[in-house]
Amino acid sequence: MTIHSITHKRTNMYIIGGGGKYILFDCLWQDSFPVIKSALKKHGIAFEQIAGLLVSHFHPDHAGAFELLRQHRVEPMVLEWQMPHIEWLNSFFEKPKNDPTGKYMPIDIKTLTGITSETAGDILRLCGIDGKILHTPGHSEGCITLIAGDVAFVGDLPRAETAESYGGEVAASWRKILESNVTDIYYAHGDTPEDIAAIEKWKEEHLE
């Protein structure tokens, strides 16, 4: 499994896969499409090789290029429990101050169908990823985490070592993630992966 990162305006997205098929995890801001397109070209990946797009949660810096990627035949992989949270993003960008250059393309919700975790797992396997999707609320209700082998892609979930200070929901999400025996954590912001020592410390205190 290969992992490529794309960073734009202090936010990371990831290209994950193997055997010529890939998953995108997040898709950055409403003006990030040229950056994404350039990065795919740099890594020799055509749009036709992308089997699906996962979004950690529908906030402006994670799903801004969602509909533009759909126009390039990148199939969305929206989990059933994420569907009620998409409209917020469209409403956010309706305010001119949030999209002054008019680059956001509203997500056409009526043409989307939520998928199950099982269906998502089947698509991951097509890309050579031994993985699963977890519902991990804490930053927002519609958040997901991608487990790919021993790696977790967690979006904006607060870091494991600070989980207890955020209350039960964040800590419960981290328990689910770390019970999957991951060793590396990839976040949407900052340098990744996280120091394994910090993960092990939290596991010792809360999972042993």
N, CA, C and O of each residue as an XYZ file, in Angstrom:
832
protein
N       0.843     -1.195      0.000
C       0.000      0.000      0.000
C       0.877      1.243      0.000
O       1.820      1.348      0.784
N       0.568      2.163     -0.864
C       1.299      3.434     -0.923
C       0.414      4.551     -0.380
O      -0.812      4.493     -0.474
N       1.054      5.562      0.186
C       0.369      6.736      0.723
C       1.067      7.975      0.199
O       2.258      8.170      0.439
N       0.332      8.811     -0.513
C       0.842     10.105     -0.946
C       0.003     11.184     -0.272
O      -1.217     11.052     -0.172
N       0.644     12.239      0.184
C      -0.090     13.349      0.799
C      -0.089     14.559     -0.126
O       0.865     14.796     -0.867
N      -1.175     15.317     -0.067
C      -1.303     16.594     -0.768
C      -1.672     17.624      0.289
O      -2.618     17.420      1.050
N      -0.938     18.721      0.341
C      -1.209     19.756      1.330
C      -1.510     21.070      0.627
O      -0.774     21.492     -0.265
N      -2.601     21.713      1.038
C      -2.968     23.019      0.509
C      -3.568     23.837      1.637
O      -4.505     23.399      2.304
N      -3.034     25.002      1.842
C      -3.511     25.903      2.891
C      -3.597     25.191      4.247
O      -4.612     25.262      4.941
N      -2.522     24.516      4.597
C      -2.332     23.877      5.899
C      -3.288     22.708      6.161
O      -3.517     22.336      7.312
N      -3.830     22.145      5.113
C      -4.704     20.979      5.253
C      -4.161     19.855      4.381
O      -3.724     20.086      3.253
N      -4.192     18.631      4.916
C      -3.682     17.461      4.205
C      -4.832     16.603      3.682
O      -5.857     16.440      4.344
N      -4.641     16.062      2.487
C      -5.480     14.974      1.992
C      -4.533     13.854      1.579
O      -3.322     14.059      1.493
N      -5.086     12.669      1.323
C      -4.225     11.516      1.076
C      -4.715     10.700     -0.117
O      -5.914     10.535     -0.341
N      -3.734     10.195     -0.875
C      -3.976      9.234     -1.954
C      -3.457      7.896     -1.436
O      -2.278      7.769     -1.105
N      -4.332      6.907     -1.368
C      -3.988      5.635     -0.718
C      -4.354      4.491     -1.648
O      -5.450      4.480     -2.209
N      -3.456      3.529     -1.823
C      -3.831      2.385     -2.637
C      -2.660      1.546     -3.079
O      -1.556      1.643     -2.544
N      -2.931      0.716     -4.072
C      -1.916     -0.169     -4.617
C      -2.468     -0.927     -5.802
O      -3.682     -0.993     -5.996
N      -1.592     -1.491     -6.585
C      -2.031     -2.252     -7.744
C      -2.725     -1.427     -8.803
O      -3.539     -1.939     -9.572
N      -2.399     -0.138     -8.838
C      -2.972      0.719     -9.871
C      -4.337      1.290     -9.549
O      -4.930      1.950    -10.403
N      -4.871      1.062     -8.335
C      -6.161      1.616     -7.918
C      -5.971      2.371     -6.612
O      -5.188      1.960     -5.756
N      -6.700      3.489     -6.461
C      -6.481      4.350     -5.312
C      -7.795      4.884     -4.740
O      -8.823      4.943     -5.414
N      -7.710      5.272     -3.456
C      -8.769      5.985     -2.766
C      -8.235      7.368     -2.411
O      -7.077      7.510     -2.017
N      -9.080      8.382     -2.550
C      -8.743      9.694     -2.017
C      -9.401      9.829     -0.648
O     -10.574      9.495     -0.481
N      -8.648     10.317      0.321
C      -9.214     10.592      1.640
C      -9.161     12.099      1.855
O      -8.094     12.675      2.065
N     -10.333     12.725      1.799
C     -10.546     14.172      1.839
C     -10.172     14.808      0.498
O      -9.488     14.207     -0.332
N     -10.647     16.052      0.314
C     -10.385     16.725     -0.965
C     -10.241     18.239     -0.799
O     -10.547     19.000     -1.716
N      -9.775     18.671      0.376
C      -9.292     20.030      0.590
C     -10.370     21.106      0.382
O     -11.554     20.873      0.626
N      -9.932     22.288     -0.076
C     -10.768     23.487     -0.136
C     -11.462     23.632     -1.495
O     -11.217     22.865     -2.425
N     -12.332     24.637     -1.576
C     -13.087     24.858     -2.820
C     -12.192     25.310     -3.972
O     -12.575     25.190     -5.136
N     -10.998     25.831     -3.658
C     -10.067     26.268     -4.708
C      -8.861     25.333     -4.832
O      -7.835     25.710     -5.397
N      -8.989     24.109     -4.301
C      -7.859     23.185     -4.269
C      -7.775     22.260     -5.476
O      -6.792     21.531     -5.611
N      -8.758     22.263     -6.347
C      -8.767     21.286     -7.429
C      -7.504     21.344     -8.291
O      -6.960     20.287     -8.609
N      -7.011     22.518     -8.685
C      -5.769     22.526     -9.479
C      -4.594     21.898     -8.740
O      -3.744     21.265     -9.366
N      -4.530     22.062     -7.418
C      -3.459     21.467     -6.615
C      -3.584     19.950     -6.629
O      -2.591     19.238     -6.778
N      -4.808     19.462     -6.472
C      -5.056     18.016     -6.493
C      -4.693     17.432     -7.851
O      -4.014     16.409     -7.933
N      -5.144     18.082     -8.906
C      -4.878     17.607    -10.261
C      -3.377     17.550    -10.539
O      -2.884     16.593    -11.137
N      -2.658     18.582    -10.100
C      -1.208     18.622    -10.314
C      -0.505     17.505     -9.541
O       0.435     16.892    -10.046
N      -0.963     17.245     -8.320
C      -0.342     16.199     -7.504
C      -0.582     14.818     -8.100
O       0.321     13.981     -8.114
N      -1.783     14.579     -8.586
C      -2.072     13.294     -9.222
C      -1.162     13.085    -10.438
O      -0.643     11.990    -10.656
N      -0.982     14.130    -11.211
C      -0.100     14.040    -12.385
C       1.338     13.759    -11.946
O       2.028     12.948    -12.563
N       1.785     14.423    -10.889
C       3.143     14.222    -10.370
C       3.376     12.760     -9.990
O       4.461     12.221    -10.211
N       2.358     12.127     -9.421
C       2.495     10.743     -8.978
C       2.096      9.733    -10.055
O       2.073      8.528     -9.804
N       1.786     10.225    -11.244
C       1.457      9.345    -12.351
C       0.127      8.628    -12.185
O      -0.031      7.493    -12.633
N      -0.833      9.291    -11.540
C      -2.137      8.685    -11.268
C      -3.213      9.404    -12.077
O      -3.391     10.616    -11.959
N      -3.928      8.638    -12.902
C      -5.024      9.197    -13.693
C      -6.318      9.142    -12.893
O      -6.468      8.321    -11.988
N      -7.254     10.028    -13.237
C      -8.545     10.021    -12.549
C      -9.217      8.652    -12.655
O      -9.917      8.223    -11.737
N      -8.999      7.974    -13.776
C      -9.620      6.664    -13.983
C      -9.116      5.617    -12.985
O      -9.761      4.587    -12.794
N      -7.984      5.870    -12.357
C      -7.427      4.927    -11.386
C      -7.962      5.143     -9.976
O      -7.658      4.364     -9.072
N      -8.745      6.177     -9.782
C      -9.276      6.475     -8.451
C     -10.624      5.778     -8.303
O     -11.584      6.094     -9.006
N     -10.676      4.834     -7.384
C     -11.889      4.017     -7.202
C     -12.921      4.697     -6.333
O     -14.089      4.310     -6.358
N     -12.528      5.704     -5.559
C     -13.502      6.354     -4.701
C     -12.914      7.502     -3.914
O     -11.700      7.618     -3.749
N     -13.816      8.356     -3.427
C     -13.461      9.496     -2.600
C     -14.153      9.374     -1.256
O     -15.381      9.362     -1.181
N     -13.360      9.283     -0.192
C     -13.867      9.315      1.175
C     -13.614     10.704      1.748
O     -12.565     11.301      1.508
N     -14.580     11.214      2.506
C     -14.429     12.507      3.159
C     -14.547     12.293      4.660
O     -15.533     11.730      5.137
N     -13.549     12.738      5.400
C     -13.568     12.527      6.852
C     -14.763     13.208      7.495
O     -15.350     12.673      8.437
N     -15.135     14.400      6.990
C     -16.330     15.110      7.445
C     -16.549     16.286      6.502
O     -15.616     16.749      5.845
N     -17.773     16.758      6.441
C     -18.138     17.746      5.424
C     -17.970     19.169      5.947
O     -18.939     19.896      6.170
N     -16.700     19.539      6.133
C     -16.324     20.899      6.472
C     -15.554     21.493      5.293
O     -15.059     20.750      4.446
N     -15.447     22.833      5.227
C     -14.915     23.498      4.030
C     -13.531     23.063      3.602
O     -13.245     23.024      2.405
N     -12.651     22.729      4.559
C     -11.281     22.384      4.216
C     -11.081     20.896      3.954
O      -9.951     20.446      3.761
N     -12.165     20.133      3.946
C     -12.072     18.688      3.748
C     -12.901     18.194      2.568
O     -12.626     17.129      2.016
N     -13.906     18.958      2.182
C     -14.805     18.515      1.113
C     -15.053     19.599      0.074
O     -16.025     19.521     -0.677
N     -14.191     20.606      0.021
C     -14.423     21.736     -0.866
C     -14.416     21.392     -2.338
O     -15.157     21.998     -3.112
N     -13.584     20.419     -2.754
C     -13.479     20.054     -4.177
C     -14.302     18.816     -4.516
O     -14.107     18.219     -5.575
N     -15.206     18.427     -3.642
C     -15.981     17.193     -3.791
C     -16.684     17.104     -5.140
O     -16.518     16.118     -5.858
N     -17.463     18.115     -5.492
C     -18.251     18.044     -6.721
C     -17.386     18.178     -7.965
O     -17.712     17.604     -9.004
N     -16.302     18.915     -7.882
C     -15.383     19.016     -9.014
C     -14.751     17.654     -9.315
O     -14.571     17.297    -10.479
N     -14.418     16.902     -8.278
C     -13.880     15.561     -8.495
C     -14.946     14.642     -9.087
O     -14.633     13.800     -9.929
N     -16.190     14.790     -8.661
C     -17.275     13.997     -9.264
C     -17.380     14.267    -10.761
O     -17.640     13.353    -11.544
N     -17.177     15.513    -11.154
C     -17.228     15.852    -12.584
C     -16.130     15.147    -13.359
O     -16.247     14.958    -14.570
N     -15.073     14.760    -12.676
C     -13.980     14.010    -13.320
C     -14.132     12.510    -13.076
O     -13.165     11.752    -13.150
N     -15.358     12.102    -12.784
C     -15.755     10.689    -12.660
C     -15.102      9.984    -11.470
O     -14.891      8.771    -11.496
N     -14.787     10.754    -10.433
C     -14.346     10.161     -9.176
C     -15.598      9.862     -8.361
O     -16.347     10.776     -8.015
N     -15.829      8.593     -8.054
C     -17.051      8.186     -7.376
C     -16.965      8.478     -5.873
O     -16.001      8.085     -5.218
N     -17.967      9.163     -5.335
C     -17.960      9.414     -3.891
C     -18.308      8.163     -3.106
O     -19.079      7.318     -3.560
N     -17.724      8.061     -1.921
C     -18.026      6.978     -0.991
C     -18.535      7.628      0.303
O     -17.807      7.732      1.290
N     -19.783      8.057      0.273
C     -20.371      8.733      1.429
C     -21.078      7.692      2.288
O     -21.979      6.998      1.818
N     -20.671      7.590      3.530
C     -21.300      6.625      4.420
C     -22.714      7.090      4.788
O     -23.004      8.286      4.812
N     -23.564      6.139      5.064
C     -24.969      6.447      5.347
C     -25.113      7.494      6.438
O     -25.941      8.399      6.329
N     -24.304      7.373      7.498
C     -24.459      8.310      8.611
C     -23.889      9.693      8.318
O     -24.053     10.612      9.120
N     -23.214      9.851      7.163
C     -22.706     11.171      6.792
C     -23.728     11.993      6.001
O     -23.632     13.219      5.951
N     -24.685     11.334      5.395
C     -25.611     12.006      4.489
C     -26.311     13.225      5.106
O     -26.417     14.250      4.431
N     -26.791     13.162      6.351
C     -27.497     14.324      6.907
C     -26.613     15.548      7.138
O     -27.126     16.626      7.437
N     -25.307     15.399      7.005
C     -24.393     16.488      7.360
C     -23.839     17.237      6.146
O     -23.037     18.159      6.297
N     -24.263     16.844      4.949
C     -23.707     17.471      3.738
C     -24.297     18.855      3.505
O     -23.583     19.761      3.075
N     -25.576     19.036      3.778
C     -26.241     20.297      3.469
C     -25.586     21.472      4.194
O     -25.574     22.594      3.688
N     -25.045     21.209      5.374
C     -24.378     22.298      6.102
C     -23.276     22.927      5.258
O     -23.120     24.148      5.245
N     -22.509     22.094      4.550
C     -21.407     22.607      3.733
C     -21.925     23.495      2.611
O     -21.381     24.574      2.376
N     -22.967     23.055      1.918
C     -23.552     23.888      0.872
C     -24.017     25.225      1.439
O     -23.798     26.272      0.831
N     -24.656     25.186      2.599
C     -25.154     26.419      3.218
C     -24.005     27.347      3.609
O     -24.110     28.567      3.483
N     -22.911     26.758      4.082
C     -21.751     27.558      4.463
C     -21.236     28.362      3.284
O     -20.954     29.553      3.418
N     -21.112     27.720      2.127
C     -20.537     28.394      0.969
C     -21.536     29.291      0.236
O     -21.152     30.018     -0.680
N     -22.800     29.251      0.624
C     -23.768     30.184      0.042
C     -23.495     31.621      0.473
O     -23.914     32.565     -0.197
N     -22.798     31.785      1.586
C     -22.471     33.119      2.077
C     -21.274     33.648      1.296
O     -20.207     33.034      1.317
N     -21.435     34.778      0.606
C     -20.344     35.294     -0.242
C     -19.025     35.458      0.487
O     -17.964     35.276     -0.112
N     -19.069     35.800      1.772
C     -17.813     36.002      2.505
C     -17.010     34.712      2.627
O     -15.792     34.756      2.800
N     -17.684     33.554      2.537
C     -16.993     32.273      2.661
C     -16.460     31.741      1.339
O     -15.663     30.803      1.321
N     -16.895     32.332      0.241
C     -16.424     31.901     -1.081
C     -16.360     33.120     -1.999
O     -17.084     33.185     -2.992
N     -15.498     34.088     -1.674
C     -15.496     35.364     -2.396
C     -15.195     35.249     -3.881
O     -15.609     36.107     -4.660
N     -14.482     34.206     -4.288
C     -14.156     34.053     -5.710
C     -15.126     33.116     -6.432
O     -14.981     32.882     -7.632
N     -16.106     32.584     -5.715
C     -17.138     31.746     -6.343
C     -16.639     30.431     -6.893
O     -17.162     29.949     -7.898
N     -15.641     29.836     -6.264
C     -15.073     28.587     -6.785
C     -15.781     27.334     -6.283
O     -15.600     26.258     -6.854
N     -16.579     27.452     -5.234
C     -17.242     26.265     -4.703
C     -18.361     25.792     -5.621
O     -19.195     26.585     -6.058
N     -18.372     24.508     -5.907
C     -19.450     23.895     -6.669
C     -20.318     23.110     -5.684
O     -19.844     22.139     -5.095
N     -21.579     23.509     -5.494
C     -22.425     22.838     -4.497
C     -22.546     21.343     -4.758
O     -22.622     20.903     -5.905
N     -22.563     20.578     -3.686
C     -22.722     19.130     -3.793
C     -24.164     18.818     -4.150
O     -25.093     19.283     -3.489
N     -24.341     18.038     -5.187
C     -25.680     17.657     -5.657
C     -26.157     16.477     -4.805
O     -25.988     15.316     -5.179
N     -26.750     16.793     -3.665
C     -27.093     15.766     -2.686
C     -28.115     14.781     -3.223
O     -28.064     13.596     -2.896
N     -29.035     15.252     -4.037
C     -30.116     14.378     -4.510
C     -29.614     13.246     -5.393
O     -30.320     12.257     -5.589
N     -28.408     13.376     -5.928
C     -27.852     12.307     -6.765
C     -26.883     11.411     -5.985
O     -26.240     10.535     -6.564
N     -26.783     11.631     -4.678
C     -25.908     10.818     -3.838
C     -26.707      9.756     -3.101
O     -27.848      9.987     -2.701
N     -26.106      8.607     -2.928
C     -26.689      7.541     -2.121
C     -25.657      7.100     -1.100
O     -24.527      6.762     -1.453
N     -26.047      7.104      0.164
C     -25.137      6.656      1.202
C     -24.848      5.172      1.077
O     -25.717      4.392      0.686
N     -23.630      4.785      1.408
C     -23.239      3.386      1.322
C     -22.983      2.832      2.724
O     -22.789      3.592      3.673
N     -22.983      1.525      2.843
C     -22.704      0.877      4.120
C     -21.199      0.715      4.314
O     -20.414      0.839      3.373
N     -20.823      0.437      5.545
C     -19.409      0.161      5.826
C     -18.926     -1.064      5.055
O     -17.773     -1.124      4.627
N     -19.820     -2.044      4.882
C     -19.460     -3.255      4.152
C     -19.148     -2.956      2.688
O     -18.179     -3.477      2.135
N     -19.968     -2.118      2.065
C     -19.716     -1.731      0.673
C     -18.399     -0.975      0.556
O     -17.623     -1.201     -0.373
N     -18.154     -0.072      1.510
C     -16.892      0.668      1.503
C     -15.711     -0.289      1.612
O     -14.695     -0.102      0.942
N     -15.840     -1.309      2.449
C     -14.769     -2.295      2.602
C     -14.484     -3.025      1.307
O     -13.327     -3.310      0.998
N     -15.528     -3.335      0.540
C     -15.342     -4.007     -0.745
C     -14.540     -3.131     -1.706
O     -13.677     -3.626     -2.430
N     -14.829     -1.819     -1.710
C     -14.111     -0.899     -2.592
C     -12.660     -0.779     -2.153
O     -11.759     -0.727     -2.990
N     -12.431     -0.734     -0.855
C     -11.055     -0.668     -0.356
C     -10.243     -1.874     -0.819
O      -9.085     -1.733     -1.212
N     -10.842     -3.044     -0.774
C     -10.122     -4.253     -1.187
C      -9.754     -4.212     -2.664
O      -8.725     -4.761     -3.058
N     -10.578     -3.572     -3.483
C     -10.246     -3.415     -4.901
C      -8.959     -2.616     -5.087
O      -8.272     -2.741     -6.101
N      -8.649     -1.796     -4.087
C      -7.460     -0.952     -4.153
C      -6.292     -1.540     -3.371
O      -5.309     -0.852     -3.095
N      -6.407     -2.808     -3.018
C      -5.336     -3.458     -2.282
C      -5.212     -2.994     -0.850
O      -4.141     -3.092     -0.251
N      -6.314     -2.482     -0.289
C      -6.296     -1.964      1.077
C      -7.070     -2.912      1.982
O      -8.261     -3.150      1.782
N      -6.384     -3.443      2.966
C      -7.041     -4.249      3.993
C      -7.569     -3.267      5.026
O      -6.853     -2.900      5.958
N      -8.820     -2.840      4.868
C      -9.275     -1.744      5.702
C     -10.747     -1.767      6.035
O     -11.495     -2.655      5.625
N     -11.142     -0.745      6.803
C     -12.535     -0.577      7.198
C     -12.765      0.881      7.543
O     -11.821      1.648      7.735
N     -14.044      1.253      7.620
C     -14.438      2.607      7.969
C     -15.090      2.577      9.344
O     -15.957      1.745      9.609
N     -14.672      3.486     10.217
C     -15.276      3.624     11.528
C     -16.008      4.948     11.637
O     -15.545      5.963     11.117
N     -17.147      4.944     12.309
C     -17.834      6.188     12.655
C     -17.181      6.719     13.920
O     -17.271      6.097     14.979
N     -16.511      7.887     13.811
C     -15.730      8.415     14.925
C     -16.106      9.869     15.218
O     -15.319     10.777     14.948
N     -17.291     10.093     15.762
C     -17.676     11.459     16.113
C     -16.804     12.016     17.219
O     -16.159     11.270     17.956
N     -16.792     13.323     17.325
C     -15.979     13.988     18.335
C     -15.663     15.401     17.886
O     -15.921     16.367     18.604
N     -15.102     15.512     16.691
C     -14.924     16.839     16.088
C     -16.259     17.318     15.532
O     -16.640     18.473     15.724
N     -16.962     16.436     14.848
C     -18.332     16.682     14.416
C     -19.026     15.321     14.292
O     -18.364     14.283     14.270
N     -20.356     15.331     14.210
C     -21.111     14.088     14.303
C     -20.881     13.167     13.111
O     -20.930     11.947     13.263
N     -20.632     13.724     11.928
C     -20.514     12.902     10.735
C     -19.107     12.423     10.431
O     -18.842     11.996      9.307
N     -18.204     12.477     11.386
C     -16.799     12.133     11.136
C     -16.594     10.633     10.951
O     -17.235      9.814     11.609
N     -15.681     10.295     10.037
C     -15.264      8.909      9.861
C     -13.754      8.819      9.970
O     -13.036      9.804      9.796
N     -13.291      7.610     10.264
C     -11.863      7.284     10.234
C     -11.668      6.108      9.296
O     -12.420      5.134      9.338
N     -10.655      6.205      8.450
C     -10.274      5.099      7.579
C      -9.148      4.321      8.241
O      -8.084      4.870      8.529
N      -9.393      3.030      8.480
C      -8.338      2.125      8.933
C      -7.837      1.374      7.706
O      -8.601      0.666      7.050
N      -6.556      1.527      7.401
C      -5.942      0.872      6.246
C      -4.718      0.112      6.733
O      -3.656      0.696      6.946
N      -4.877     -1.199      6.906
C      -3.804     -1.967      7.503
C      -3.591     -1.525      8.937
O      -4.513     -1.572      9.752
N      -2.362     -1.091      9.251
C      -2.082     -0.612     10.598
C      -1.987      0.914     10.658
O      -1.343      1.474     11.545
N      -2.644      1.578      9.694
C      -2.638      3.035      9.606
C      -4.059      3.561      9.765
O      -5.006      2.970      9.247
N      -4.206      4.672     10.481
C      -5.512      5.316     10.633
C      -5.450      6.734     10.090
O      -4.520      7.483     10.391
N      -6.446      7.097      9.288
C      -6.607      8.452      8.769
C      -7.812      9.053      9.491
O      -8.946      8.617      9.292
N      -7.555     10.060     10.331
C      -8.577     10.476     11.299
C      -9.156     11.863     11.061
O      -9.990     12.308     11.849
N      -8.754     12.554     10.019
C      -9.312     13.884      9.788
C      -8.969     14.831     10.916
O      -7.802     14.981     11.277
N      -9.992     15.476     11.479
C      -9.797     16.488     12.515
C     -10.043     15.972     13.925
O     -10.161     16.776     14.850
N     -10.124     14.678     14.120
C     -10.306     14.158     15.467
C      -9.157     14.648     16.349
O      -7.992     14.516     15.976
N      -9.482     15.220     17.533
C      -8.391     15.672     18.417
C      -7.402     14.550     18.704
O      -7.773     13.376     18.709
N      -6.166     14.905     18.938
C      -5.114     13.907     19.094
C      -5.367     13.011     20.297
O      -5.941     13.431     21.302
N      -4.925     11.774     20.167
C      -5.253     10.742     21.158
C      -4.875     11.153     22.563
O      -5.648     10.935     23.496
N      -3.703     11.742     22.737
C      -3.232     12.051     24.082
C      -4.029     13.163     24.750
O      -3.897     13.377     25.955
N      -4.865     13.884     23.977
C      -5.709     14.943     24.555
C      -7.175     14.515     24.642
O      -8.028     15.314     25.029
N      -7.475     13.261     24.287
C      -8.859     12.826     24.128
C      -9.692     13.001     25.395
O     -10.840     13.438     25.319
N      -9.137     12.668     26.553
C      -9.916     12.717     27.787
C     -10.385     14.123     28.113
O     -11.439     14.294     28.726
N      -9.624     15.127     27.717
C     -10.003     16.503     28.036
C     -11.195     16.981     27.214
O     -11.820     17.986     27.554
N     -11.517     16.261     26.123
C     -12.646     16.635     25.277
C     -13.943     15.947     25.687
O     -15.008     16.296     25.178
N     -13.875     14.993     26.582
C     -15.092     14.314     26.992
C     -15.235     12.944     26.356
O     -14.379     12.495     25.594
N     -16.353     12.286     26.694
C     -16.534     10.882     26.374
C     -16.572     10.531     24.906
O     -16.077      9.468     24.530
N     -17.147     11.391     24.038
C     -17.312     11.028     22.637
C     -15.971     10.880     21.927
O     -15.758      9.925     21.180
N     -15.070     11.832     22.165
C     -13.747     11.762     21.537
C     -12.983     10.540     22.040
O     -12.377      9.814     21.253
N     -13.014     10.317     23.342
C     -12.306      9.169     23.907
C     -12.872      7.859     23.371
O     -12.117      6.932     23.080
N     -14.202      7.775     23.239
C     -14.823      6.555     22.707
C     -14.383      6.310     21.267
O     -14.133      5.168     20.881
N     -14.289      7.369     20.477
C     -13.832      7.221     19.095
C     -12.397      6.719     19.052
O     -12.064      5.856     18.240
N     -11.542      7.257     19.926
C     -10.151      6.805     19.942
C     -10.028      5.349     20.384
O      -9.162      4.622     19.898
N     -10.877      4.932     21.288
C     -10.829      3.523     21.689
C     -11.104      2.620     20.494
O     -10.419      1.617     20.292
N     -12.111      2.982     19.705
C     -12.424      2.187     18.508
C     -11.236      2.139     17.554
O     -10.922      1.089     16.993
N     -10.579      3.281     17.376
C      -9.450      3.343     16.447
C      -8.287      2.489     16.943
O      -7.742      1.683     16.189
N      -7.914      2.659     18.184
C      -6.718      1.995     18.692
C      -6.952      0.525     18.979
O      -5.998     -0.250     19.035
N      -8.211      0.123     19.162
C      -8.506     -1.306     19.276
C      -8.300     -2.034     17.947
O      -8.296     -3.264     17.902
N      -8.129     -1.270     16.868
C      -7.827     -1.848     15.561
C      -6.329     -2.085     15.370
O      -5.881     -2.454     14.284
N      -5.561     -1.868     16.441
C      -4.119     -2.153     16.442
C      -3.350     -1.348     15.405
O      -2.472     -1.879     14.724
N      -3.681     -0.065     15.287
C      -2.939      0.800     14.369
C      -1.647      1.269     15.025
O      -1.545      1.341     16.249
N      -0.680      1.580     14.202
C       0.601      2.081     14.702
C       0.899      3.499     14.221
O       1.696      4.202     14.842
N       0.277      3.927     13.135
C       0.493      5.272     12.602
C      -0.830      5.988     12.452
O      -1.817      5.399     12.012
N      -0.850      7.270     12.822
C      -2.052      8.102     12.736
C      -1.769      9.271     11.792
O      -0.831     10.038     12.009
N      -2.574      9.398     10.758
C      -2.452     10.510      9.814
C      -3.595     11.499     10.062
O      -4.772     11.146      9.999
N      -3.214     12.741     10.344
C      -4.179     13.803     10.619
C      -4.352     14.708      9.400
O      -3.579     14.656      8.443
N      -5.389     15.534      9.468
C      -5.651     16.465      8.374
C      -4.836     17.742      8.483
O      -4.728     18.500      7.519
N      -4.262     17.982      9.653
C      -3.497     19.212      9.850
C      -2.201     18.889     10.584
O      -2.169     18.034     11.469
N      -1.139     19.582     10.204
C       0.142     19.389     10.854
C       0.925     18.239     10.265
O       0.512     17.601      9.297
N       2.074     17.993     10.881
C       2.950     16.920     10.410
C       2.368     15.563     10.794
O       1.872     15.385     11.906
N       2.430     14.623      9.882
C       1.954     13.269     10.150
C       2.952     12.274      9.548
O       3.719     12.660      8.666
N       2.973     11.015      9.987
C       2.118     10.448     11.033
C       2.551     10.880     12.431
O       3.657     11.382     12.629
N       1.656     10.674     13.393
C       1.936     11.035     14.775
C       3.011     10.137     15.361
O       3.181      8.989     14.951
N       3.731     10.684     16.326
C       4.743      9.928     17.054
C       4.102      8.696     17.696
O       3.151      8.817     18.469
N       4.621      7.522     17.377
C       4.052      6.273     17.882
C       4.094      6.231     19.410
O       3.217      5.631     20.032
N       5.096      6.858     20.018
C       5.200      6.837     21.475
C       3.984      7.459     22.132
O       3.529      6.985     23.172
N       3.450      8.518     21.533
C       2.269      9.162     22.099
C       1.060      8.240     22.021
O       0.238      8.199     22.937
N       0.958      7.503     20.924
C      -0.143      6.550     20.778
C      -0.026      5.443     21.816
O      -1.008      5.088     22.468
N       1.165      4.904     21.966
C       1.370      3.810     22.913
C       1.084      4.250     24.336
O       0.544      3.479     25.129
N       1.441      5.478     24.664
C       1.182      5.983     26.012
C      -0.319      6.022     26.279
O      -0.772      5.610     27.347
N      -1.087      6.512     25.317
C      -2.540      6.602     25.511
C      -3.132      5.195     25.591
O      -4.036      4.957     26.391
N      -2.644      4.270     24.786
C      -3.152      2.908     24.822
C      -2.896      2.249     26.181
O      -3.758      1.559     26.725
N      -1.704      2.475     26.709
C      -1.363      1.898     28.003
C      -2.280      2.415     29.114
O      -2.656      1.671     30.019
N      -2.632      3.695     29.032
C      -3.427      4.312     30.082
C      -4.910      3.970     29.974
O      -5.616      3.951     30.982
N      -5.387      3.699     28.754
C      -6.831      3.608     28.562
C      -7.324      2.281     27.988
O      -8.515      1.981     28.083
N      -6.439      1.480     27.396
C      -6.887      0.245     26.766
C      -6.342     -0.998     27.434
O      -6.790     -2.104     27.132
N      -5.398     -0.847     28.323
C      -4.801     -2.029     28.957
C      -5.654     -2.486     30.137
O      -5.317     -3.467     30.800
